[in-house]
Amino acid sequence: MAIASYVGGPTLRGEDDFTRAQITQFINVAENKLFPAACQVLYPCWGLMPNNKNVVSKGHEQLKCFMTSMNKFLEPRTYLVGECVTLADIVMTVYMRDLYSMMFDESSRASYVNVTRWFDTIVHQDEVVRILGETSYCVKPAQFDAKLFNQNNPKQKKEAAPKKDTPKKEQPKKEEAKPAAQEQPKQEKKKPFADLAPTTFDMDSFKRLYWNESTEAVMSYFDEHCKAGGWSVWTSVYKFPMNKQTKANNLCKGIIQRLETFRKFGFGILYSFGDEPDLVIAGVWLGRGDKNFFLEDDNWNTDMDNFELKKVDIHQEEGRALWMRFVAGNVDDWEGKLFNKDFYF
């Protein structure tokens, strides 16, 4: 943006202080509001992100809100600032171009008729066509392509370490055989949750529904198969101050990696809330049994010992509502601190 402003000259970046401030305002809005929402809906179609239905749904909601505001603003205007093309128009158009080509079909364009009129005006400017080429309009909205995602994110196979040639050792002379001591039978490690009654709840099936189906379908499966005593839901809040988002990211990603062996027994969502330097990490976990399931294995409790865990009574209205908000991806704040990032297990 600094380069664009420098090479654009006074006409594109604004002739006076107030005009420049207005142009900068639209550039900031495009970068901080439009671009992140566009990524949430476009990246899965390009195979760059998994098809997280909650993230995609939030992206569509944010785009709808943004486009509705823009449509109202542009009703009496030809350009965003003043009476000629500026950097505000160019930047906003470039960020919208893929949306108009891949997501906004004819009905969507009709819903945002003023934005579409303005967008069509900018993309047909001679200089815009010279640089970007012709802009095509969406016929059918793009969808998540699992095959493309797998191609872009191949699972790395672990290669076996090459065998080293070791010199043969001379065999010691055989001594008289001594009576072999009776071998003690090895104690098999107890399988997690082996003492619990069998369950019809299948964690893999639940996760597939969560990522691909509606909240209603997820909760329908949950209600049918999650019986009292077999599974429980817990909230978790990190006990210690967190002042950097990068630290929060590393902490949550590390927890998820270290809980790999817990994956078939549990499901978890961790969110960070607030702004630096006052962040909170909070989340919800579904796991086997009606007690603290992290205590079933010392490795699972390594990180969770740093969280305040509280059991959620999902049979009461308040507890069920909280669980459903997490499942639906509608937890926008925690104790007054606004949501800013999510992590899934």
N, C-alpha and C positions, 0 to 999 in steps of 0.2 A: 504494500500500500504506500510505503514511503517513496518507492521508485515511481509508482504510478502517479503520485502527486507531483513529483519532481519533473517528470517528462511531460506531464499533461499540460503544463502551461497555465496561465491565469484563467483562460476560458473554462477549462475542465475542472480546475481545483477551486475556482471562485475568485471574483474580482475584489471582493471586500471581506472584512472580518466576519460579518454576519452570514454571508453566503457560504464562506468556507466552513463556518461552524455547522451550518445546516448539512452541507455535503459530508462532513466528518461524521455527523450524527447518523446518517443513512449507511455509511460505510461500516460503522461500529455495529449497527443493528443487523446488517447483512452478515457480518462475521460472527457475531455472538448469539444471534437468534435464529436466522434463516439457515446458515450453514450447518450447525450441529443437528438441527431437526432433519434437514435434507440427508445428512449422513446416516441417520438412524433408519430411514426408509430405503435409501439407495444402496448402501453398502451390502446388505444381504443379497440384493439382486445381482450385484457384481461378484458375489462369492467372497467378499472381504470380511464379513461378519456372520456368525451363526444366526439362524432365524429365531431370535428371541422375541416372541410375540408381544411381550410387555413393552420392550424397548421400541419395537416397530409401531405399536399402538400409540405410545406416547409421542413418537415422532409425528405420526399423522395428526394427532390432536394439536400439537404445537404448530404444525404447518397450517392447519385449518384456522386456528386463532390468528396467526400471522397474516395469512392471505385475506382473511375477513377484514382486518384492520387496514391493510394496504388497499383493498378494494374501496373502502369508504374514503380513505385519504385521496385516492386518485380520481374520484368521481368528477371533481371540477377541474382537474389538472391534466395537462399533456405530459409534463415532465415532473420529476420528483422535486427539483429545486429550480425556481426561476422559469424562464421561457425558452431554454435551449438545453441540449444534452450536456450533462456534467458527469464527473466521476461517480456521483451517486447513482445515476442511471446505469452506467457501464458495469459497475461492481455488482449491483443488485441483479442485473440481467444475467451476468455470467454465473452467479450462484443459482439463479432460477432455471437456467437453460436445460440442465439434465432433468429437472422436475417436469418441465413442459414436454420434453422428449420421451420420458419414460413413465411418468406417473399421472399427469393431468390430462385425462382423456377429454372427449368433447363435452361431457356433462360437467366435469370439474371446471373446465375453461368457461363454460356458461355461468357457473356459480360465481366466478371471479371476473366478470365481464370487463370491468374497468382496468384491472391488472393486466388482463389478456390484451386489451387494446393498447395499453402503454408498452407491454412487452413486445408486441408485434411491431410497434413503431420503432423501438430501439434496435431489434434484431435485423430490421430491413434498412438501417442506415448503411450507406455505402462503405464506410470504413469498418463497420462491424462485420459486414458480409465479407469484406476483403480479408480480414484476419480470421474470423471464426467459420466462414463458409455459411451455407444455407442451414437454417434451423428447421428440423422436422418436428412435427407435433405428434403426440402420443395417440395411438388408436386404441390400444388395450394396455392397462397398467402392468408393469413388469412384476414378476413374482420371484420368490426365493428359488434358486437353482441349487439343489443339494449336490448334484454332480459337479457343478462348477466350484462350489465351496470345497468339496473334497479334493479337487484338483489343485486348488490354490493353497490348501492346508493339508498336505499329505502327512500321514502319521509316520514318524521316523522309526525305522526298524533298528533295533539294537544289533550291532555287528559283534559276533563273537571275537574275543581277543585271539590273535594268532598264537598258535602253540609254539612254545620255545623248545628247541632241541636241547635236551639235557644229557650230558654224558652218563653212560650207564655206570652205576656203582658196582664195585665188586661185591659179590654175594658173600656174606660171612659164613664161616663153616657152621654146618648144622650141629646144634648141641642136642643132647638128649631131650626128647620132648617132655615138657612138664605138664602135669594135668591141668587142663584149661579150667579157669575159674568160670563158674556159672554166670553167663551174661544176664545182667539185669534188664528186664523189659523196659523199653523207652516209654516214658509217660507222654501220651498224646496231649497236645495243647487243647484246652477246652475251646470248643467253637463258641463264638459270641452268641448270646441269647439262646443257647441250646435248651435252657430250662423253660422257655416260654412255649405256650401252646401254638400249634401251627396256625398260619394266617393265610387268608386269600388275597391279602394286599400285596401286590407286586410292585416294588419300587421302580423298576425299569419301565413298567407300563404307566405308572403315575407320572414319571418324568417325561415320557413321550407325549402324554396328554398335555402336560404343562407347557411344553415348548411348542406344540402344534395346534392345540384345540382351545376352545373358549373356556373362560373361567367356570361357566356353568357345567361344562363337561368334566372339568377337573374335579369340581366339588361333588358332582354326582358320583364319580368313581370313589372319591374319598369317603363319602357318606356310606356307600354300599359296602366297602371293604375294610374301612378303618374302625375296628371294634374296640370298645373300652378295654384297657389292659394290654392290648396288643401293640398300640402305638401311642405316642404322646407328642404334644407340641410345646416348645419352650422358646421364650425370648432370651436374647443374649445382648448384654450391653458391656462394652469394654470399660474396665475399671479405672484406667489411667488416662491422664490428659493426652491429647493428640493435637499438635500444632501445625503439622504439615500434611497436605494431601498426598504427597509422594510417599510419606511414611505410612499413611493409612492404606494406600494402594499396596505397598510391599507387604504390610502385615496381613491384609486379607488374602492376597494371592498365596502367601506362604502358608497360611492356615489351610486353605483349600488343597494345596499340594500335599501337606502332611496328613490330611485326613483321607487320603486315597483309599485305604483299606476299609474305611467306613462307608464308602460310596453306595454299596448295595443295601446298607441298613438305614440310610438316612438321606435327607434332602435339606438344604439350607440356603438362605438368602441373607447376605450381609450388605448393609447400606452405610454410607458415610453421610452425615448431616452437618450443616453449619458451614462456616467460612473460617479460613485461617485467621488467627491462630487458635480458634476455639472449635474444634471438630469433635463429633461424637460418632462412634461406630456402634451400630445396633442392628439386630437382625432376628430372624426366627428360624427354628429348626424343627423338623419332623423326624422322629427316630423310633426305633423298636423299643417296646416295653413302656411301662408307665413311670419308670424312675429315670434318673439322670443317665442316659445311655452312653455318655462320654466316659463314664467311670468303668465301663465294661472292658476297656483296654487302656493301659497306661499311656500308650502313644497318642490315643485320641484326646486324652485330657491334658496333654502338654500345653497346648495353647488355650483350651477352654477354661483352664484354671484361672486365667486372667480376665474372664468375663463373669459378670453377675448373671446367673441363669435363673429364670423364673418360669415355672410351669404355667401354661395357659389352659384354662378350663374351657375347652372347645364346645362343651355342652351347655354353657351359659351364653347368653346373648352377646355380652361384651367381648368375651374371649373368642367366640366364633367370628364376630365382626372383624376383630384385629387380624385373625388368621386369613380371612377372606380378602382383606385389604392387601396383605402381602402377596397372596396368590394372584390377585388381579393386577398387582403392580401399582396400587393406588396409595402407597404410603409416601406422602409428599413432605412430611415433616416429622420430627421427633422432639417432643418437649420444646416446641417453638423454633427449632433449628431446621432450616429447609434442606430437602434432599439434594445431594449433588453427585453421587456415584453409586453404582450397584455392582455386586459380585455374587455369582451363583455357584452352588455346589450340586 
